Amino acid sequence: MAARPIVDRIEQDHAADLTVLRLNVLEADTRPYQARFGFRYTPTFILLDPEGQEMMRTVGAVDPLEVDRLLAERP
């Protein structure tokens, strides 16, 4: 919950560039995502490029400046 304002800001600042998907790991329908992306801890933040390749992964807190930098470097 503490990360929500940061993720909200990233989502707003980059609305044209990314989609934020929020998953509750306690819900059964998220298991395919857990298996595919291998996350076990919450919160886990994974940034994927348009082809689905992982650009960044962090557990705990997400640095919005790092997200800004990674998105700016994309072709």
ROTORZA-106512 format. One record per atom (N, C-alpha, C): residue number from 0; atom name; x, y, z; residue in one letter. Coordinates in Angstrom, 2 decimals. Layout:
REM residues N
> NUM  CA  X  Y  Z  a
...
//
This chain:
REM residues 75
> 0  N  0.81  -1.19  0.00  m
> 0  CA  0.00  0.00  0.00  m
> 0  C  0.86  1.27  0.00  m
> 1  N  2.01  1.19  0.63  a
> 1  CA  2.87  2.36  0.70  a
> 1  C  3.39  2.77  -0.68  a
> 2  N  3.52  1.81  -1.58  a
> 2  CA  4.04  2.09  -2.91  a
> 2  C  2.97  2.63  -3.86  a
> 3  N  1.71  2.55  -3.47  r
> 3  CA  0.63  2.96  -4.37  r
> 3  C  0.79  4.36  -4.92  r
> 4  N  1.10  5.39  -4.10  p
> 4  CA  1.25  6.74  -4.66  p
> 4  C  2.37  6.84  -5.69  p
> 5  N  3.44  6.11  -5.49  i
> 5  CA  4.55  6.13  -6.44  i
> 5  C  4.13  5.48  -7.75  i
> 6  N  3.48  4.34  -7.66  v
> 6  CA  3.03  3.65  -8.87  v
> 6  C  1.96  4.48  -9.58  v
> 7  N  1.07  5.10  -8.83  d
> 7  CA  0.06  5.98  -9.43  d
> 7  C  0.72  7.11  -10.21  d
> 8  N  1.79  7.69  -9.64  r
> 8  CA  2.50  8.78  -10.32  r
> 8  C  3.15  8.29  -11.61  r
> 9  N  3.80  7.13  -11.54  i
> 9  CA  4.42  6.56  -12.73  i
> 9  C  3.35  6.31  -13.80  i
> 10  N  2.23  5.75  -13.38  e
> 10  CA  1.14  5.47  -14.31  e
> 10  C  0.63  6.76  -14.97  e
> 11  N  0.47  7.81  -14.20  q
> 11  CA  -0.01  9.09  -14.74  q
> 11  C  1.03  9.74  -15.64  q
> 12  N  2.27  9.75  -15.20  d
> 12  CA  3.34  10.41  -15.97  d
> 12  C  3.61  9.73  -17.30  d
> 13  N  3.35  8.43  -17.37  h
> 13  CA  3.69  7.67  -18.58  h
> 13  C  2.47  6.99  -19.19  h
> 14  N  1.31  7.61  -19.03  a
> 14  CA  0.06  7.00  -19.49  a
> 14  C  0.11  6.61  -20.97  a
> 15  N  0.80  7.38  -21.78  a
> 15  CA  0.88  7.08  -23.21  a
> 15  C  1.90  5.98  -23.52  a
> 16  N  2.79  5.70  -22.58  d
> 16  CA  3.90  4.79  -22.84  d
> 16  C  3.77  3.42  -22.18  d
> 17  N  2.93  3.29  -21.18  l
> 17  CA  2.87  2.01  -20.48  l
> 17  C  1.50  1.74  -19.91  l
> 18  N  1.29  0.50  -19.58  t
> 18  CA  0.08  0.05  -18.90  t
> 18  C  0.51  -0.56  -17.58  t
> 19  N  -0.13  -0.15  -16.51  v
> 19  CA  0.16  -0.69  -15.20  v
> 19  C  -0.84  -1.80  -14.91  v
> 20  N  -0.33  -2.95  -14.58  l
> 20  CA  -1.15  -4.09  -14.21  l
> 20  C  -0.88  -4.39  -12.75  l
> 21  N  -1.92  -4.34  -11.95  r
> 21  CA  -1.78  -4.60  -10.51  r
> 21  C  -2.43  -5.93  -10.21  r
> 22  N  -1.66  -6.81  -9.60  l
> 22  CA  -2.15  -8.15  -9.29  l
> 22  C  -2.13  -8.39  -7.80  l
> 23  N  -3.16  -9.04  -7.31  n
> 23  CA  -3.20  -9.47  -5.92  n
> 23  C  -2.74  -10.92  -5.90  n
> 24  N  -1.57  -11.17  -5.35  v
> 24  CA  -0.98  -12.51  -5.39  v
> 24  C  -1.76  -13.52  -4.56  v
> 25  N  -2.69  -13.06  -3.76  l
> 25  CA  -3.51  -13.97  -2.97  l
> 25  C  -4.69  -14.53  -3.76  l
> 26  N  -4.95  -13.97  -4.93  e
> 26  CA  -6.06  -14.44  -5.77  e
> 26  C  -5.56  -15.54  -6.70  e
> 27  N  -6.36  -16.59  -6.81  a
> 27  CA  -5.97  -17.77  -7.60  a
> 27  C  -5.73  -17.43  -9.07  a
> 28  N  -6.47  -16.49  -9.63  d
> 28  CA  -6.32  -16.21  -11.06  d
> 28  C  -5.02  -15.50  -11.41  d
> 29  N  -4.22  -15.16  -10.42  t
> 29  CA  -2.91  -14.56  -10.70  t
> 29  C  -1.80  -15.60  -10.79  t
> 30  N  -2.11  -16.84  -10.50  r
> 30  CA  -1.07  -17.88  -10.51  r
> 30  C  -0.34  -18.02  -11.85  r
> 31  N  -1.03  -17.91  -12.98  p
> 31  CA  -0.28  -17.97  -14.24  p
> 31  C  0.77  -16.86  -14.36  p
> 32  N  0.45  -15.67  -13.87  y
> 32  CA  1.42  -14.58  -13.89  y
> 32  C  2.58  -14.86  -12.95  y
> 33  N  2.25  -15.40  -11.78  q
> 33  CA  3.30  -15.75  -10.82  q
> 33  C  4.25  -16.78  -11.42  q
> 34  N  3.69  -17.76  -12.11  a
> 34  CA  4.53  -18.79  -12.73  a
> 34  C  5.36  -18.21  -13.87  a
> 35  N  4.76  -17.37  -14.69  r
> 35  CA  5.47  -16.81  -15.85  r
> 35  C  6.59  -15.86  -15.44  r
> 36  N  6.31  -15.01  -14.45  f
> 36  CA  7.28  -13.98  -14.09  f
> 36  C  8.08  -14.30  -12.83  f
> 37  N  7.74  -15.37  -12.15  g
> 37  CA  8.54  -15.84  -11.03  g
> 37  C  8.61  -14.91  -9.83  g
> 38  N  7.54  -14.22  -9.54  f
> 38  CA  7.57  -13.37  -8.35  f
> 38  C  6.94  -14.08  -7.17  f
> 39  N  7.51  -13.81  -5.99  r
> 39  CA  7.04  -14.46  -4.77  r
> 39  C  6.74  -13.47  -3.66  r
> 40  N  7.27  -12.26  -3.78  y
> 40  CA  7.15  -11.29  -2.72  y
> 40  C  6.31  -10.11  -3.17  y
> 41  N  5.69  -9.45  -2.22  t
> 41  CA  4.93  -8.26  -2.54  t
> 41  C  5.48  -7.09  -1.75  t
> 42  N  5.54  -5.94  -2.33  p
> 42  CA  5.27  -5.72  -3.75  p
> 42  C  6.49  -6.06  -4.60  p
> 43  N  6.23  -6.57  -5.77  t
> 43  CA  7.24  -6.79  -6.79  t
> 43  C  6.84  -5.96  -8.00  t
> 44  N  7.76  -5.20  -8.52  f
> 44  CA  7.51  -4.36  -9.69  f
> 44  C  8.37  -4.88  -10.83  f
> 45  N  7.72  -5.14  -11.95  i
> 45  CA  8.41  -5.64  -13.14  i
> 45  C  8.05  -4.73  -14.30  i
> 46  N  9.04  -4.18  -14.96  l
> 46  CA  8.83  -3.33  -16.11  l
> 46  C  9.21  -4.14  -17.35  l
> 47  N  8.26  -4.28  -18.26  l
> 47  CA  8.48  -5.03  -19.49  l
> 47  C  8.50  -4.09  -20.68  l
> 48  N  9.29  -4.42  -21.69  d
> 48  CA  9.27  -3.64  -22.93  d
> 48  C  8.08  -4.11  -23.77  d
> 49  N  7.81  -3.45  -24.89  p
> 49  CA  6.65  -3.82  -25.71  p
> 49  C  6.66  -5.27  -26.20  p
> 50  N  7.84  -5.90  -26.27  e
> 50  CA  7.93  -7.29  -26.70  e
> 50  C  7.78  -8.26  -25.54  e
> 51  N  7.62  -7.74  -24.32  g
> 51  CA  7.46  -8.59  -23.15  g
> 51  C  8.75  -8.98  -22.47  g
> 52  N  9.87  -8.36  -22.87  q
> 52  CA  11.16  -8.63  -22.24  q
> 52  C  11.30  -7.77  -20.99  q
> 53  N  11.83  -8.36  -19.95  e
> 53  CA  11.99  -7.65  -18.69  e
> 53  C  13.07  -6.58  -18.80  e
> 54  N  12.71  -5.36  -18.41  m
> 54  CA  13.65  -4.25  -18.40  m
> 54  C  14.15  -3.95  -16.98  m
> 55  N  13.29  -4.22  -16.00  m
> 55  CA  13.62  -3.89  -14.62  m
> 55  C  12.76  -4.74  -13.70  m
> 56  N  13.32  -5.11  -12.56  r
> 56  CA  12.57  -5.82  -11.52  r
> 56  C  13.07  -5.30  -10.18  r
> 57  N  12.15  -5.03  -9.30  t
> 57  CA  12.51  -4.61  -7.96  t
> 57  C  11.47  -5.13  -6.98  t
> 58  N  11.94  -5.48  -5.81  v
> 58  CA  11.06  -5.94  -4.74  v
> 58  C  11.09  -4.89  -3.65  v
> 59  N  9.93  -4.50  -3.18  g
> 59  CA  9.85  -3.51  -2.12  g
> 59  C  9.43  -2.17  -2.66  g
> 60  N  10.38  -1.35  -2.98  a
> 60  CA  10.09  -0.01  -3.47  a
> 60  C  10.52  0.12  -4.92  a
> 61  N  9.81  0.94  -5.64  v
> 61  CA  10.18  1.21  -7.03  v
> 61  C  10.66  2.65  -7.10  v
> 62  N  11.74  2.87  -7.83  d
> 62  CA  12.31  4.20  -8.00  d
> 62  C  11.73  4.83  -9.26  d
> 63  N  10.89  5.84  -9.13  p
> 63  CA  10.29  6.44  -10.32  p
> 63  C  11.32  7.06  -11.26  p
> 64  N  12.44  7.52  -10.72  l
> 64  CA  13.49  8.08  -11.59  l
> 64  C  14.12  7.00  -12.46  l
> 65  N  14.26  5.80  -11.92  e
> 65  CA  14.79  4.69  -12.71  e
> 65  C  13.82  4.32  -13.83  e
> 66  N  12.54  4.31  -13.52  v
> 66  CA  11.52  4.03  -14.54  v
> 66  C  11.58  5.11  -15.62  v
> 67  N  11.65  6.38  -15.20  d
> 67  CA  11.77  7.48  -16.16  d
> 67  C  12.96  7.28  -17.08  d
> 68  N  14.11  6.94  -16.49  r
> 68  CA  15.34  6.76  -17.26  r
> 68  C  15.21  5.62  -18.26  r
> 69  N  14.68  4.48  -17.80  l
> 69  CA  14.52  3.33  -18.69  l
> 69  C  13.57  3.63  -19.85  l
> 70  N  12.49  4.31  -19.56  l
> 70  CA  11.54  4.63  -20.63  l
> 70  C  12.12  5.65  -21.60  l
> 71  N  12.93  6.57  -21.10  a
> 71  CA  13.57  7.57  -21.98  a
> 71  C  14.60  6.94  -22.90  a
> 72  N  15.23  5.84  -22.46  e
> 72  CA  16.27  5.17  -23.26  e
> 72  C  15.70  4.29  -24.35  e
> 73  N  14.42  3.95  -24.23  r
> 73  CA  13.81  3.07  -25.24  r
> 73  C  13.80  3.73  -26.60  r
> 74  N  14.02  2.93  -27.62  p
> 74  CA  13.97  3.51  -28.98  p
> 74  C  12.56  3.90  -29.37  p
//
